[in-house]
Amino acid sequence: MKVKDVIEYILEIAPFKDDFGEIPKDDAIVFGDGNTEVQGIGVTWSPTVNVLKKAEKEKLNLIVTHEFLFWGYSETVWFNSGKDIMGKRPNALRHKILTENNMVVYNTHKNWDAAPGWGMCDAFPDLLGFEEEINRGRFIRVHKIEPTSVLHLAEIIKQKMKIPVIRIAGDLQKKVSKIATAVGGLGQIYGIAEEPYKLGAEVLVFGEVVDYAVRCCVEHGISAIETSHVLSENPGVKNLANKLKKQFKETKVVFLDASFPFNHII
């Protein structure tokens, strides 16, 4: 079996839809050759140095990743970004592991996010135990639950995600029953609250969120709960790993956890 056979299967179960807009150039093989014979598959949220070391130890030569491989050049006035891509330390470390182990990296993103029933957008509310979907956008999902306070909801989410700390904005005692989810990095979009508001949500549960997006929620009358970018998307990563295991029974497939990166002082 070759790398291109695995990619063909992934695009079969997570196709790009016509309304996705232009497919990013990095939704492709970003390192290595599609004709490489697959010895093992690692499925991950991000191909960090630690993740690649795990793949090396497990003898996995195909990495299927949701996030980008190499840090790029930033054309900005805010800091001096180097144009030598492989001169950046993280990139050089990743490149060394990939080259020494003849690995291939396949990057695929928003089609994986939106894959019906098992992609990141549906897997996140599944993890949280939300069952009754009442509305949806392209990537936003809205579920109905029994009325509870924002604080109690946050405590439940914290337990289900096994996360050490979460952040909450808005009235903690407000009773809510219509919960929107914005998986992964959707909270990096400043005005993201507009769609959940129109879909009738009373609280928006994020993966990762920036300050502006939180304030947008509050001014729409929506409470905000932040969890974790990686932990909110890991359920979708695990789902793809399980599908690859079932499809390619003779091939070793491993979920490679990119891990929650923070420690906290309270």
Rosetta silent file (secondary structure, phi, psi, omega in degrees, C-alpha in Angstrom):
SEQUENCE: MKVKDVIEYILEIAPFKDDFGEIPKDDAIVFGDGNTEVQGIGVTWSPTVNVLKKAEKEKLNLIVTHEFLFWGYSETVWFNSGKDIMGKRPNALRHKILTENNMVVYNTHKNWDAAPGWGMCDAFPDLLGFEEEINRGRFIRVHKIEPTSVLHLAEIIKQKMKIPVIRIAGDLQKKVSKIATAVGGLGQIYGIAEEPYKLGAEVLVFGEVVDYAVRCCVEHGISAIETSHVLSENPGVKNLANKLKKQFKETKVVFLDASFPFNHII
SCORE:     score description
SCORE:     0.000 S_00000001
   1 L     0.000  135.965 -178.989    0.000    0.000    0.000 S_00000001
   2 E  -104.554  163.778  178.832    1.265    3.443   -0.925 S_00000001
   3 H   -55.031  -42.350 -176.233    0.737    6.840    0.700 S_00000001
   4 H   -63.744  -24.994  176.952   -1.507    7.941   -2.178 S_00000001
   5 H   -71.019  -37.819  177.419   -3.875    5.031   -1.420 S_00000001
   6 H   -66.726  -43.381  179.999   -4.370    6.283    2.136 S_00000001
   7 H   -62.755  -40.888  178.952   -4.982    9.820    0.890 S_00000001
   8 H   -58.973  -40.983  179.066   -7.533    8.559   -1.636 S_00000001
   9 H   -67.662  -42.653 -179.868   -9.468    6.893    1.187 S_00000001
  10 H   -60.777  -42.969  179.941   -9.334   10.013    3.405 S_00000001
  11 H   -70.874  -21.528  175.455  -10.703   12.190    0.607 S_00000001
  12 H   -72.271  -41.401 -178.084  -13.434    9.620    0.029 S_00000001
  13 H   -90.877  -15.661  178.144  -14.702    9.839    3.623 S_00000001
  14 L  -136.494   69.410 -177.198  -13.896   13.563    4.070 S_00000001
  15 L   -73.436  155.060  170.733  -14.386   15.203    0.668 S_00000001
  16 L   -77.714  132.127 -179.583  -13.945   18.890   -0.028 S_00000001
  17 L   -92.485  159.505 -176.694  -17.350   20.466   -0.644 S_00000001
  18 H   -61.492  -29.632 -174.822  -18.127   23.004   -3.337 S_00000001
  19 H   -91.667   11.512  179.489  -18.864   25.750   -0.766 S_00000001
  20 H   -77.435  -14.395 -173.326  -15.513   25.424    1.011 S_00000001
  21 L    81.883 -164.286 -177.874  -13.894   28.011   -1.224 S_00000001
  22 L   -66.378  134.379  177.813  -10.362   27.600   -2.510 S_00000001
  23 L   -76.543  124.224 -179.620   -8.540   24.532   -1.199 S_00000001
  24 L   -58.391  146.752 -178.437   -5.339   25.688    0.552 S_00000001
  25 L   -64.987  -24.829 -178.977   -2.120   24.640   -1.161 S_00000001
  26 L   -88.869    5.587  168.045   -0.903   22.988    2.029 S_00000001
  27 L   -83.572   77.112 -170.601   -3.873   20.602    2.081 S_00000001
  28 L  -172.683 -177.127  170.016   -1.601   18.073    0.405 S_00000001
  29 E   -69.740  118.688 -176.745    1.540   16.042    0.858 S_00000001
  30 E  -106.193   -4.336  174.059    3.830   18.621    2.455 S_00000001
  31 E  -159.316  131.011  175.949    6.834   16.359    2.867 S_00000001
  32 L    94.843 -167.054 -169.537    7.875   13.202    1.041 S_00000001
  33 L  -123.247  132.850 -179.928    6.486   11.192   -1.873 S_00000001
  34 L   -66.034  -15.742  179.089    2.986    9.827   -2.424 S_00000001
  35 L   -90.505    2.187  178.502    4.431    6.660   -3.949 S_00000001
  36 L   -65.147  137.247  175.740    6.212    5.722   -0.708 S_00000001
  37 E   -72.465  133.318 -176.790    5.217    2.334    0.704 S_00000001
  38 L   -86.473  123.193  174.785    3.420    2.759    4.032 S_00000001
  39 L   -97.993  -27.485  179.286    4.901    0.879    6.986 S_00000001
  40 E  -170.466  153.126 -175.958    2.771    2.575    9.624 S_00000001
  41 E  -120.263  128.278  172.051    0.454    5.573    9.980 S_00000001
  42 E  -108.434  130.224 -179.318    0.515    8.210   12.702 S_00000001
  43 E  -114.331  126.613 -171.621   -2.543   10.452   12.991 S_00000001
  44 E  -146.255  161.536  173.757   -2.081   13.697   14.885 S_00000001
  45 L   -75.972  -41.308 -177.972   -3.366   17.186   15.512 S_00000001
  46 L  -148.164  135.180 -178.056    0.084   18.748   14.950 S_00000001
  47 L   -83.616   63.180  178.951    3.432   17.257   13.816 S_00000001
  48 L   -67.531  169.937  177.045    5.481   18.692   16.665 S_00000001
  49 H   -58.502  -44.601 -179.804    9.006   17.520   17.383 S_00000001
  50 H   -63.946  -38.922  177.397    7.696   15.344   20.221 S_00000001
  51 H   -63.684  -43.545 -179.824    5.013   13.845   17.990 S_00000001
  52 H   -66.660  -33.233  175.620    7.563   13.024   15.300 S_00000001
  53 H   -65.797  -38.361  175.415    9.822   11.405   17.900 S_00000001
  54 H   -62.762  -42.392  178.858    6.878    9.206   18.938 S_00000001
  55 H   -62.523  -40.653  178.065    6.325    8.293   15.271 S_00000001
  56 H   -60.825  -45.210 -179.129   10.006    7.423   14.931 S_00000001
  57 H   -63.756  -37.195 -178.667    9.818    5.156   17.992 S_00000001
  58 H   -84.803   -3.147 -179.235    6.679    3.439   16.647 S_00000001
  59 L    60.615   47.657  177.162    8.247    3.091   13.162 S_00000001
  60 L  -102.180  123.939 -176.526    5.459    5.068   11.467 S_00000001
  61 L  -108.041   -2.033  172.410    6.476    6.577    8.148 S_00000001
  62 E  -118.857  121.812  177.085    3.204    8.322    7.170 S_00000001
  63 E  -108.688  119.193  173.859    2.031   11.225    9.334 S_00000001
  64 E  -101.377  115.845 -173.839   -1.511   12.467    8.739 S_00000001
  65 E  -122.417  145.498  177.004   -1.778   15.867   10.401 S_00000001
  66 L   -82.723  -35.546 -177.494   -4.558   18.381   10.896 S_00000001
  67 L  -104.978  172.082 -172.382   -2.240   21.355   11.381 S_00000001
  68 L   -65.683  160.855 -179.101    0.723   22.688    9.395 S_00000001
  69 L   -92.186  -53.087 -173.981    4.181   21.140    9.326 S_00000001
  70 L  -112.599  142.125  174.068    6.647   24.051    9.049 S_00000001
  71 L   -72.571  130.668 -174.563    6.555   27.538   10.558 S_00000001
  72 L   -97.616 -175.136  175.671    6.522   30.039    7.699 S_00000001
  73 L   -83.451  131.994  177.665    7.708   33.563    7.016 S_00000001
  74 L  -105.535  115.710  178.396    5.464   36.293    8.452 S_00000001
  75 L   -84.491   93.156 -172.402    5.395   39.481    6.419 S_00000001
  76 L  -148.547  156.596  175.551    4.729   41.878    9.286 S_00000001
  77 L   -91.591   -5.441 -170.691    6.016   45.057   10.908 S_00000001
  78 L   -84.731  -23.175  173.034    5.457   43.663   14.403 S_00000001
  79 L  -157.432  163.374 -178.765    8.508   41.407   14.619 S_00000001
  80 L   -88.201  109.294 -178.538   11.444   40.350   12.464 S_00000001
  81 L  -100.072  130.382  179.921   10.557   37.073   10.769 S_00000001
  82 L   -74.392  138.862  179.432   13.281   35.076    9.049 S_00000001
  83 L   -84.970  -15.755  177.595   12.770   34.217    5.385 S_00000001
  84 L   -80.642   96.187 -172.803   14.983   31.128    5.634 S_00000001
  85 H   -59.733  -45.894 -178.758   12.257   28.608    6.438 S_00000001
  86 H   -78.658   -5.481  174.551   14.582   25.732    7.244 S_00000001
  87 H   -81.719  -11.666  178.066   16.757   28.081    9.277 S_00000001
  88 L   -76.221  131.128 -172.485   14.013   28.274   11.907 S_00000001
  89 H   -53.993  -49.150 -179.574   14.938   25.971   14.800 S_00000001
  90 H   -59.741  -39.395 -179.465   11.621   24.079   15.077 S_00000001
  91 H   -65.410  -41.675 -179.745   11.588   23.464   11.315 S_00000001
  92 H   -63.246  -40.479  178.891   15.167   22.223   11.299 S_00000001
  93 H   -65.581  -43.036  178.776   14.420   19.775   14.131 S_00000001
  94 H   -65.275  -44.464 -178.066   11.304   18.449   12.400 S_00000001
  95 H   -60.634  -38.922 -179.405   13.075   18.192    9.039 S_00000001
  96 H   -61.850  -46.744  179.941   15.900   16.158   10.555 S_00000001
  97 H   -64.715  -44.076 -179.006   13.543   13.527   12.000 S_00000001
  98 H   -61.531  -45.538 -177.334   11.508   13.336    8.800 S_00000001
  99 H   -67.283  -45.321 -177.316   14.564   12.966    6.576 S_00000001
 100 H   -65.352  -23.180 -176.413   16.346   10.403    8.742 S_00000001
 101 L  -112.359    9.914  178.042   13.232    8.208    8.855 S_00000001
 102 L    50.570   47.187 -178.258   12.043    8.664    5.253 S_00000001
 103 L   -87.018  157.597  173.307    8.680    9.954    6.500 S_00000001
 104 E  -120.971  138.156  178.338    5.837   11.424    4.503 S_00000001
 105 E  -119.531  122.985  176.127    3.547   14.111    5.931 S_00000001
 106 E  -110.977  121.521 -178.181    0.031   14.607    4.601 S_00000001
 107 E  -105.512  123.509  177.058   -1.745   17.763    5.814 S_00000001
 108 L  -141.704  140.670 -166.471   -5.520   17.958    5.534 S_00000001
 109 L  -130.550  -87.782 -166.247   -7.744   20.406    7.363 S_00000001
 110 H   -69.865  -24.011  173.163  -11.219   21.843    6.831 S_00000001
 111 H   -66.706  -33.907  176.339  -12.622   18.783    5.041 S_00000001
 112 H   -70.044  -42.068  176.391  -11.591   16.823    8.162 S_00000001
 113 H   -53.502  -47.302 -169.165  -13.206   19.482   10.380 S_00000001
 114 H   -94.360    0.891 -178.123  -16.532   19.201    8.561 S_00000001
 115 L   -53.092  121.842 -172.229  -16.652   15.440    7.857 S_00000001
 116 L   -60.370  124.657  171.881  -20.278   14.522    8.707 S_00000001
 117 L    88.040  -23.178 -175.616  -20.745   12.684   11.987 S_00000001
 118 L  -137.863  -12.177  178.830  -17.091   12.128   12.885 S_00000001
 119 L   -70.548  178.212 -173.909  -15.032   15.196   11.955 S_00000001
 120 H   -55.534  -40.734 -174.237  -13.890   17.797   14.475 S_00000001
 121 H   -66.707  -31.411  178.621  -17.105   19.844   14.370 S_00000001
 122 H   -94.373  -29.145 -178.016  -19.310   16.878   15.306 S_00000001
 123 H   -70.660  -32.177 -179.189  -16.821   14.989   17.486 S_00000001
 124 H   -64.044  -53.649  177.428  -16.386   17.905   19.923 S_00000001
 125 H   -64.010  -29.227  174.563  -20.064   18.132   21.005 S_00000001
 126 H   -60.027  -45.633  178.236  -20.145   14.320   21.098 S_00000001
 127 H   -57.613  -38.516 -176.030  -17.287   14.404   23.615 S_00000001
 128 H   -80.780   -5.294  177.691  -19.217   16.922   25.719 S_00000001
 129 L    83.599   16.883  178.063  -22.310   14.710   25.731 S_00000001
 130 L   -83.102  121.013 -172.726  -24.508   17.046   23.685 S_00000001
 131 L  -111.188  -34.130 -173.295  -27.036   14.862   21.851 S_00000001
 132 E   -95.926   93.134  178.302  -29.938   16.994   20.627 S_00000001
 133 E   -77.096  130.821 -178.351  -28.703   19.121   17.719 S_00000001
 134 E  -117.647  -13.652  179.265  -31.130   21.944   16.935 S_00000001
 135 E  -164.915  161.672  177.678  -29.167   24.107   14.485 S_00000001
 136 E  -159.285  152.256  168.062  -25.879   24.297   12.625 S_00000001
 137 L  -107.880 -160.004  178.640  -23.700   26.458   10.440 S_00000001
 138 L   -64.580  -43.998 -179.443  -20.886   25.244    8.232 S_00000001
 139 L  -122.726  -16.614  177.734  -18.637   24.610   11.248 S_00000001
 140 L   -84.140  140.983  174.239  -20.739   25.770   14.221 S_00000001
 141 E  -123.745  142.640  177.585  -23.084   23.310   15.944 S_00000001
 142 E  -123.981  126.771 -179.765  -25.939   24.201   18.333 S_00000001
 143 E  -122.005  154.673  176.069  -27.368   21.656   20.790 S_00000001
 144 E  -105.201  133.916  176.555  -30.171   21.770   23.340 S_00000001
 145 E  -129.248  172.682  173.531  -29.593   20.538   26.897 S_00000001
 146 E   -64.596  139.268 -177.879  -31.525   20.669   30.144 S_00000001
 147 E   -55.293  134.984  178.570  -31.354   24.219   31.544 S_00000001
 148 E  -153.917  165.266  178.787  -28.361   24.780   33.789 S_00000001
 149 E   -75.123  155.492  176.672  -26.157   27.635   34.923 S_00000001
 150 H   -58.410  -40.913 -179.759  -23.147   28.657   32.846 S_00000001
 151 H   -62.433  -45.574  179.742  -20.937   27.818   35.822 S_00000001
 152 H   -65.226  -40.855  176.484  -22.349   24.287   36.185 S_00000001
 153 H   -58.810  -44.542  179.767  -22.052   23.722   32.433 S_00000001
 154 H   -61.945  -39.215  179.147  -18.417   24.818   32.583 S_00000001
 155 H   -64.774  -40.149  178.026  -17.745   22.418   35.445 S_00000001
 156 H   -63.781  -45.135 -179.947  -19.257   19.531   33.457 S_00000001
 157 H   -61.905  -42.991  178.850  -17.182   20.420   30.392 S_00000001
 158 H   -57.809  -42.863  179.954  -14.027   20.627   32.502 S_00000001
 159 H   -68.387  -44.346 -176.820  -14.649   17.110   33.846 S_00000001
 160 H   -66.026  -33.771 -178.023  -15.514   15.581   30.479 S_00000001
 161 H   -89.420   -7.673 -178.598  -12.414   17.026   28.828 S_00000001
 162 L    52.621   47.503 -176.414  -10.154   16.199   31.791 S_00000001
 163 L  -109.391  138.864 -173.211   -8.686   19.683   31.476 S_00000001
 164 L   -69.702  -27.745 -176.924   -7.071   21.427   34.471 S_00000001
 165 L  -157.398  146.053  171.823   -8.627   24.847   33.936 S_00000001
 166 L  -133.323  161.189  179.841  -11.061   26.635   31.642 S_00000001
 167 E  -111.116  144.603 -176.774  -11.969   30.301   31.206 S_00000001
 168 E  -131.858  139.038  174.253  -15.500   31.709   31.336 S_00000001
 169 E  -128.795  143.277 -179.035  -16.927   35.088   30.329 S_00000001
 170 L   109.277 -173.398 -177.193  -20.419   36.376   31.007 S_00000001
 171 L   -74.854  112.901 -175.944  -22.943   35.835   33.788 S_00000001
 172 L   -67.011  -27.059 -176.803  -21.925   32.619   35.592 S_00000001
 173 L   -93.482   -1.586 -179.900  -25.402   32.138   37.125 S_00000001
 174 L   -62.591  133.061  176.663  -27.327   32.638   33.886 S_00000001
 175 E   -81.260  129.623 -178.150  -29.518   29.649   33.015 S_00000001
 176 E  -133.341  152.331  176.461  -28.784   28.318   29.519 S_00000001
 177 E  -140.304  -11.135 -179.635  -30.052   25.434   27.397 S_00000001
 178 E  -112.949  108.807 -168.470  -28.898   26.230   23.850 S_00000001
 179 E  -113.913  122.302  174.987  -25.179   25.550   23.522 S_00000001
 180 E   -97.958  148.362  174.605  -23.046   26.333   20.488 S_00000001
 181 E  -119.686  136.764  176.470  -19.629   24.786   19.897 S_00000001
 182 E  -126.094   91.102 -170.750  -16.771   26.445   18.004 S_00000001
 183 L   -69.171  157.137  170.771  -14.115   23.760   17.767 S_00000001
 184 L    61.436 -127.116 -175.696  -10.376   24.280   17.464 S_00000001
 185 L  -100.897   17.869  179.243   -9.238   27.744   16.458 S_00000001
 186 L   -59.948  -26.304  178.673  -12.565   29.207   15.321 S_00000001
 187 E   -73.378   -0.822  173.108  -12.323   31.532   18.312 S_00000001
 188 L   -81.317   -8.919  177.190   -9.365   33.253   16.658 S_00000001
 189 L   -89.019  116.912 -170.764  -11.933   34.931   14.369 S_00000001
 190 L   -53.874  -44.829 -173.292  -12.905   38.172   16.112 S_00000001
 191 L   -97.193   23.396 -173.165  -16.564   38.269   15.050 S_00000001
 192 L   -59.408  -25.205 -176.802  -17.296   34.546   15.354 S_00000001
 193 L   -65.226  -19.928 -175.841  -20.170   35.149   17.831 S_00000001
 194 H   -57.574  -44.906 -177.423  -22.369   36.573   15.069 S_00000001
 195 H   -69.683  -49.991  176.822  -23.319   33.171   13.651 S_00000001
 196 H   -56.155  -36.731  177.649  -24.088   31.377   16.953 S_00000001
 197 H   -60.246  -45.585  179.930  -26.184   34.411   17.961 S_00000001
 198 H   -68.528  -25.457  179.158  -28.230   34.118   14.758 S_00000001
 199 L   -87.026    1.274  173.106  -28.555   30.365   15.345 S_00000001
 200 L    92.249   12.011 -177.111  -30.102   31.004   18.762 S_00000001
 201 L   -72.562  148.512  176.801  -27.205   30.034   21.048 S_00000001
 202 L  -107.546  -18.902  176.853  -27.016   31.284   24.644 S_00000001
 203 E  -147.280  145.553 -179.058  -23.455   30.165   25.330 S_00000001
 204 E  -119.748  119.623  179.521  -20.534   29.435   23.011 S_00000001
 205 E   -97.711  116.359 -176.939  -18.033   26.723   23.938 S_00000001
 206 E   -97.303  162.150  157.868  -14.702   27.325   22.236 S_00000001
 207 L   -79.451  -84.692  177.122  -11.565   25.368   21.692 S_00000001
 208 L  -110.531  144.644 -178.270   -9.198   28.356   21.623 S_00000001
 209 E  -145.160  145.340  175.252  -10.395   31.977   21.725 S_00000001
 210 L   -97.935  162.182 -175.631   -8.883   35.460   21.597 S_00000001
 211 H   -54.014  -46.844 -177.557   -9.966   38.393   23.754 S_00000001
 212 H   -57.988  -41.645 -178.463  -11.794   40.220   20.943 S_00000001
 213 H   -67.082  -34.472  176.468  -13.961   37.175   20.173 S_00000001
 214 H   -64.402  -45.433 -179.597  -14.896   36.843   23.851 S_00000001
 215 H   -64.675  -33.572  176.951  -15.981   40.491   23.979 S_00000001
 216 H   -64.384  -39.772  176.464  -17.996   39.953   20.799 S_00000001
 217 H   -60.564  -51.975 -175.711  -19.817   37.089   22.551 S_00000001
 218 H   -59.569  -40.100 -178.687  -20.585   39.153   25.649 S_00000001
 219 H   -76.419  -12.432  170.548  -21.925   42.065   23.593 S_00000001
 220 L   -91.108   -0.135 -178.046  -24.176   39.627   21.722 S_00000001
 221 L    80.067   18.646 -178.641  -25.529   38.480   25.088 S_00000001
 222 L  -109.218  132.537  172.567  -23.772   35.105   24.792 S_00000001
 223 E   -75.149  156.698 -178.251  -21.603   33.607   27.514 S_00000001
 224 E  -128.041  137.363  175.686  -18.234   32.184   26.443 S_00000001
 225 E  -128.090  124.139  177.901  -16.350   29.123   27.668 S_00000001
 226 E  -104.046  133.569  177.559  -12.797   28.409   26.481 S_00000001
 227 L  -110.900  -93.246 -177.372  -11.366   24.888   26.638 S_00000001
 228 L  -161.413  138.520  177.453   -8.363   23.990   24.439 S_00000001
 229 H   -59.440  -56.278 -174.505   -7.558   24.028   20.742 S_00000001
 230 H   -68.454  -42.435 -176.532   -5.879   20.621   20.705 S_00000001
 231 H   -70.337  -27.003  176.914   -8.176   18.894   23.209 S_00000001
 232 H   -75.162  -25.197 -178.087  -11.303   20.056   21.384 S_00000001
 233 H  -100.002  -15.113  179.006  -10.009   18.612   18.095 S_00000001
 234 H   -56.873  -35.796  177.201   -8.427   15.418   19.412 S_00000001
 235 H   -58.399  -39.086  176.550  -11.759   13.536   19.290 S_00000001
 236 H   -68.955  -34.291  176.440  -11.868   14.084   15.520 S_00000001
 237 H   -63.964  -46.083  179.308   -8.217   13.046   15.247 S_00000001
 238 H   -62.694  -37.799  179.702   -8.980    9.813   17.121 S_00000001
 239 H   -62.098  -42.121  178.669  -12.003    9.171   14.905 S_00000001
 240 H   -66.573  -41.583  177.994   -9.878    9.310   11.756 S_00000001
 241 H   -57.120  -43.067  179.912   -7.263    7.037   13.329 S_00000001
 242 H   -66.268  -37.445  177.878   -9.988    4.497   14.102 S_00000001
 243 H   -66.555  -39.354  178.083  -11.361    4.665   10.566 S_00000001
 244 H   -66.860  -36.466  176.807   -7.887    4.082    9.113 S_00000001
 245 H   -60.473  -43.521 -178.349   -7.412    1.096   11.447 S_00000001
 246 H   -70.971  -36.058 -177.657  -10.617   -0.489   10.155 S_00000001
 247 H   -76.121  -39.732 -175.751   -9.851    0.262    6.499 S_00000001
 248 L  -117.030   72.069 -171.430   -6.188   -0.816    6.538 S_00000001
 249 L   -62.370  -25.487 -177.121   -6.281   -3.759    8.941 S_00000001
 250 L   -88.316   -2.803 -175.449   -2.799   -5.005    8.056 S_00000001
 251 L  -110.718  137.542  177.185   -1.160   -1.647    8.737 S_00000001
 252 E   -70.644  125.672  177.843   -0.183   -0.227   12.115 S_00000001
 253 E  -126.471  129.288 -175.719   -2.158    2.969   12.841 S_00000001
 254 E  -131.341  131.760  169.043   -1.467    5.064   15.944 S_00000001
 255 E   -75.934  122.734 -179.497   -3.118    8.180   17.368 S_00000001
 256 E  -107.349  108.632 -174.978   -0.242   10.526   18.241 S_00000001
 257 L   -76.964  119.885  176.171   -1.302   12.982   20.935 S_00000001
 258 L   -75.566  -14.512  168.728    0.122   16.480   20.443 S_00000001
 259 L    73.389  146.975  174.059   -0.837   17.070   24.105 S_00000001
 260 L   -68.041  124.797 -168.133   -2.208   19.995   26.093 S_00000001
 261 L   -89.395   -5.390 -168.239    0.745   22.423   26.271 S_00000001
 262 L  -104.995  149.170  160.695    0.031   24.467   29.411 S_00000001
 263 L  -108.678  159.184 -178.004    0.738   24.400   33.121 S_00000001
 264 L  -134.334  144.070  172.018   -1.276   26.700   35.369 S_00000001
 265 L  -114.879  122.930 -176.548   -0.733   28.645   38.564 S_00000001
 266 L  -113.546    0.000    0.000   -3.964   29.493   40.381 S_00000001
